[in-house]
Amino acid sequence: MIIKNSTFNGDIAKKFEGGGNSNYPYQSLKLHDYQHIVIWGDKEKWTTSVINKVKEECLHNRQPWFCQTCGLRSCNKCGSPMNFPMGSEIIYDNGISSHVAIFPIDPGCINQKYEKYKHWGRNN
């Protein structure tokens, strides 16, 4: 699950932020008097439904996340999730997050039916 990358992102902030690039504008959502969620990225991806979901997750002290398809980090051949969504902050099921750096390798995907499938540790 991706929590941020270069085109789709959100963070908690102490102040309102807005503006920036017109195609990837900053938007602030007020949580409390002292806390905002600042989101930015492709404005077509930030639908009212997605924004409401992000706000709801933050109000319940949960980390908002999005899938690799929405985060543009899926296989270019079959659309399956990549093994490593490069250039992204990810969160695991146990709540631990980490950064996946960009390396000059093909990370492959998880779909065993396609040529880009890789099982790291076995066939890479």
Secondary structure in CASP SS format (residue, H / E / C, confidence):
PFRMAT SS
TARGET T0000
AUTHOR 0000-0000-0000
METHOD secondary structure of the structure
MODEL  1
M C 1.00
I E 1.00
I E 1.00
K E 1.00
N E 1.00
S C 1.00
T C 1.00
F E 1.00
N E 1.00
G E 1.00
D E 1.00
I E 1.00
A E 1.00
K C 1.00
K C 1.00
F C 1.00
E C 1.00
G C 1.00
G E 1.00
G C 1.00
N C 1.00
S C 1.00
N C 1.00
Y C 1.00
P C 1.00
Y E 1.00
Q E 1.00
S E 1.00
L E 1.00
K E 1.00
L E 1.00
H E 1.00
D C 1.00
Y C 1.00
Q E 1.00
H E 1.00
I E 1.00
V E 1.00
I E 1.00
W E 1.00
G E 1.00
D C 1.00
K C 1.00
E C 1.00
K C 1.00
W C 1.00
T C 1.00
T H 1.00
S H 1.00
V H 1.00
I H 1.00
N H 1.00
K H 1.00
V H 1.00
K H 1.00
E H 1.00
E H 1.00
C H 1.00
L H 1.00
H C 1.00
N C 1.00
R C 1.00
Q C 1.00
P C 1.00
W C 1.00
F E 1.00
C C 1.00
Q C 1.00
T C 1.00
C C 1.00
G C 1.00
L C 1.00
R C 1.00
S E 1.00
C C 1.00
N C 1.00
K C 1.00
C C 1.00
G C 1.00
S C 1.00
P E 1.00
M E 1.00
N C 1.00
F C 1.00
P C 1.00
M C 1.00
G C 1.00
S E 1.00
E E 1.00
I E 1.00
I E 1.00
Y C 1.00
D C 1.00
N C 1.00
G C 1.00
I C 1.00
S E 1.00
S E 1.00
H E 1.00
V E 1.00
A C 1.00
I C 1.00
F C 1.00
P C 1.00
I C 1.00
D C 1.00
P C 1.00
G C 1.00
C E 1.00
I C 1.00
N C 1.00
Q C 1.00
K C 1.00
Y C 1.00
E C 1.00
K C 1.00
Y E 1.00
K C 1.00
H C 1.00
W C 1.00
G C 1.00
R C 1.00
N C 1.00
N C 1.00
END
